[in-house]
Amino acid sequence: MTVACSWYAFRGTNWHDQWESLRAANYWWLIPYVAVLLVVHLLRTLRWGALLSGLEKVRFRQLNEASAIGFMMLIVLPLRLGEFARPFLIANRSGIRRSPAMATVVVERIADGILVAALLRALLFFIPKDAPGYATVSWAGNIMFLIFAGGAAFLVFALWQEKRAVRFIQVVLGRSPKLAAYGVRMVEGFVGALRRVPSRRELAKFFGYTVVYWAVNGAGMAMMAFAFEAPAAGVAEPLRISLFQAYAIMCTLVVAVMIPSAPGMVGTFQAGIRFGLGLFLPAALVNGKGLAYANVVWLCQTGQQVGLGLLLMFLGNLSFKEIAGGLTHESEAERAEPQPELRVADAAERSA
């Protein structure tokens, strides 16, 4: 997948124009853009805290550490295996078990997927259907919506019919007893977490943070294009991206990076931005200055997430090996630990 996306992203590249555009870029815009990325990190950390509040009110320091290091692991591990990092990290910093914590990550991804796919469909109404790549972007957005809407439907079904959902997992994964047992534990953990939903206020915060998070993210991508407005040697046309176009580009980028790929999302990231730029700009501009913009945005986002994660990992005396090794190993104590709602019932029975 990485090879295929890299081939698409860089096929027909005008390396001369890209190099000259990188040389002529105004890199002072990196300062406000990195500041925007830090705001984005704060927003998604706070929204995760709002979602976790139904399980436990986690202090910001522990929440921020787990969030920053977890998103770093998402960047540096292949196939999106880093998604398991935040549940592992928050379980080591609070009384929340990994399965319910993973449920909150899944809910985040479903909310993001549905919102971005819906936003992309709405934006496509205002883009000419004969724009290059329109059909592919439309198809990819529809597939993304179906996947995440299906995930949301399964969670609702599991909440409503837990026994049937468990049976479904056992049938689907029946050829691997170990995998089936893990799937059952995950479903039970998800149901337990979903039954302990946050308060209405915290849910409102979650959805509010989600909307603002994506709004700030798209605005930052539009702002970063200002760095490439200056003319470069042999590249007279500036790169101008409106706010509307930036949100469409952000959506195509999100669709692309949802695909499991190599560490750093190399190839899928650039391909996603190229798809978006191709909806609005001529191919000659996209193949030169547009790819220069894509690479700088990729470097900024990757550098910010990895840099912040490494800093907090160093301050917390953690090692990469310790975190990566813990992602796929659930302790025996945790496996034997009853679900949250069962612990509450046991406590009530003892008090009675």
Residue, then its C-alpha position, 0 to 999 in steps of 0.5 A: m500500500t505504501v509503495a502504491c501510494s508513493w508511486y501515485a503521489f510522486r508520479g509525474t513529479n517536477w523535481h526541479d519545480q519542487w526543489e525551487s519551491l522548497r528553496a523559495a518558501n517562507y519558512w517563518w510560517l512554520i512558527p504559527y503552523v506548529a502553534v496550530l498543531l499544538v492547539v490541535h493536540l490540546l483539543r484532541t487530548l481534552r476531547w479524549g478526557a471528556l470521553l474517558s470521564g465516564l470511566e474515570k476523571v483522569r488528571f491532565r498531566q497523565l492524560n497529556e502524557a498518554s495522548a502525546i506518546g500514543f499519537m507518536m506511536l501511531i506515527v512510528l509504528p506500521l499498520r496503525l498499530g499505534e492505536f493500541a498505545r493510548p489504551f495501554l498508556i492510560a491504563n498504566r496511569s489510572g484505574i481504567r482498564r485497557s479494553p474500556a480505554m480502547a473502546t473510547v479510541v474506537v468511538e473517537r475514530i468512528a466519530d472522526g470517520i463519520l464527520v470527515a466523510a459527511l463533510l467531504r460529501a457536503l464539500l463535493f456538492f460545490i466542486p465540479k464533477d469533471a474535476p480530476g480525481y472527483a470520482t475517486v475521491s467521491w468513491a473513497g469518501n462513500i467507502m469511508f462513511l460505510i465503514f465507520a457507520g457500520g462500526a457505529a451500528f455494530l457498537v449499538f447492536a452490541l450494546w443492545q444485544e450483547k450475547r448475540a454480538v459475542r456469539f457473532i464474534q465467536v462464529v467469525l473468529g471461531r477458527s482461532p480460539k485465542l483470537a476469538a477469546y480476545g475478540v469476546r473480551m474486547v466486545e465485553g469491554f466495549v459494552g462495559a465502557l459504553r454503558r458508563v457513558p459520560s454526562r451530557r455535559e462531557l458528551a457535549k464537550f466531546f462533540g464540541y472539541t471534535v468540531v473545533y479540532w477539525a476546524v482548526n486543523g483545516a484552517g492550519m493547512a490553509m495558513m501553511a499554503f501562504a509559505f508557498e505564495a512567493p515566486a520561485a525560479g521557473v515557478a511563477e504561479p503561487l500556491r493559493i488555497s482557500l479555506f474551502q479548498a483546505y477543508a476538502i484537502m484535509c478530508t482527502l488526506v484523512v481518507a488516505v491516512m486511514i489506510p494502514s501503511a508503513p511508519g510515518m504514513v509516508g506515501t499515503f500522506q502525500a497521496g492524500i494531499r495530492f488528491g485534494l490539490g488535484l481537485f482545484l489546481p492544474a497538474a503542473l502546479v500540483n506536481g511541483k509546488g503542490l508536492a513541496y507543500a505536501n512534504v512540508v505539511w507532512l514534516c511539520q505534523t510528523g515532527q510535532q507529534v514525534g517530538l512532543g511524544l519523545l519529550l514526554m516519554f523522556l520526562g516519564n522515564l519510558s522506553f520505546k521498547e517498553i511501550a511497543g512490547g506492552l501493546t500486544h500483551e495483556s496481563e493475566a490480572e487484567r484478563a481476570e479482572p471483572q468488568p466495571e459494571l460487575r465491580v460496581a455490582d459486587a461492591a453493592e452486594r458487599s455493602a448490602 
